[in-house]
Amino acid sequence: MLRICCFMLMLMLLSDTMGWTIDDIVNHISICSQLPDYGRCSAHTRMWYYSRQHKSCLPFDYSTCGGNTNRFYTKSECEQYCVYVRDR
């Protein structure tokens, strides 16, 4: 119960200081919690995904189609987007 209260307090504080709504933060957490998904095509390109296990952004090969939304063009983009997951 205490963890839930602390998490909700953190969401409220972040939404006030960053100008984001709680829905925005929850959406980021949802995306950054997905496992990497290679996709379904035969081509590939280097992308970055957030790993909750490692609490960092890691590279992976993306097939250029399909997959999920936990993929970013740069490590920096991944880190900025998934900052709320990393700090949890």
C-alpha positions as CSV (number, residue, x, y, z in Angstrom):
1,M,0.0,0.0,0.0
2,L,2.8,2.4,0.9
3,R,4.5,1.7,-2.5
4,I,1.3,2.6,-4.4
5,C,0.9,5.8,-2.4
6,C,4.6,6.7,-3.1
7,F,4.1,5.9,-6.8
8,M,1.0,8.1,-7.0
9,L,2.7,10.9,-5.2
10,M,5.7,10.7,-7.6
11,L,3.3,10.8,-10.6
12,M,1.6,13.9,-9.3
13,L,4.9,15.6,-8.6
14,L,6.3,14.8,-12.0
15,S,3.1,15.9,-13.8
16,D,3.3,19.2,-12.0
17,T,7.0,19.9,-12.6
18,M,7.2,18.6,-16.2
19,G,3.9,19.8,-17.4
20,W,2.8,16.2,-18.3
21,T,-0.4,14.6,-17.3
22,I,-0.6,11.4,-15.3
23,D,-1.9,9.8,-18.5
24,D,1.3,10.8,-20.3
25,I,3.5,9.3,-17.7
26,V,1.5,6.1,-17.5
27,N,1.7,5.8,-21.3
28,H,5.5,6.2,-21.2
29,I,5.7,3.5,-18.5
30,S,3.5,1.2,-20.6
31,I,5.6,1.6,-23.7
32,C,9.0,1.3,-21.9
33,S,7.8,-1.8,-20.1
34,Q,7.4,-3.8,-23.4
35,L,9.9,-6.5,-24.3
36,P,11.9,-5.8,-27.5
37,D,10.1,-7.0,-30.6
38,Y,12.2,-7.7,-33.8
39,G,9.2,-7.3,-36.0
40,R,8.2,-9.5,-39.0
41,C,10.3,-8.3,-42.0
42,S,13.6,-9.5,-43.3
43,A,15.5,-6.2,-43.4
44,H,17.1,-4.9,-40.2
45,T,18.3,-1.7,-38.6
46,R,19.9,-0.9,-35.3
47,M,17.4,0.6,-32.8
48,W,17.3,1.0,-29.0
49,Y,14.8,-0.3,-26.5
50,Y,14.4,0.2,-22.8
51,S,15.2,-2.9,-20.7
52,R,13.5,-2.9,-17.2
53,Q,15.7,-5.7,-16.2
54,H,18.9,-3.7,-16.8
55,K,17.3,-0.3,-16.1
56,S,18.9,1.1,-19.2
57,C,18.5,1.4,-23.0
58,L,20.0,-1.3,-25.0
59,P,20.5,-1.8,-28.8
60,F,18.7,-4.4,-30.8
61,D,18.1,-5.2,-34.5
62,Y,14.7,-4.2,-35.7
63,S,13.3,-5.6,-38.9
64,T,11.8,-2.2,-40.0
65,C,8.1,-3.3,-39.8
66,G,5.8,-4.6,-37.2
67,G,7.1,-4.9,-33.6
68,N,6.0,-2.7,-30.8
69,T,6.5,0.9,-29.7
70,N,9.5,0.3,-27.3
71,R,12.0,1.2,-30.0
72,F,14.0,4.4,-30.5
73,Y,16.4,5.7,-33.1
74,T,19.0,6.7,-30.5
75,K,20.0,5.8,-27.0
76,S,19.5,9.4,-25.9
77,E,15.9,9.4,-27.2
78,C,15.2,6.1,-25.4
79,E,16.7,7.5,-22.1
80,Q,14.7,10.7,-22.3
81,Y,11.4,8.9,-23.1
82,C,11.8,6.2,-20.4
83,V,13.1,8.4,-17.6
84,Y,10.0,7.6,-15.4
85,V,10.5,3.9,-15.7
86,R,14.2,4.1,-14.9
87,D,13.5,6.0,-11.7
88,R,10.8,3.6,-10.4
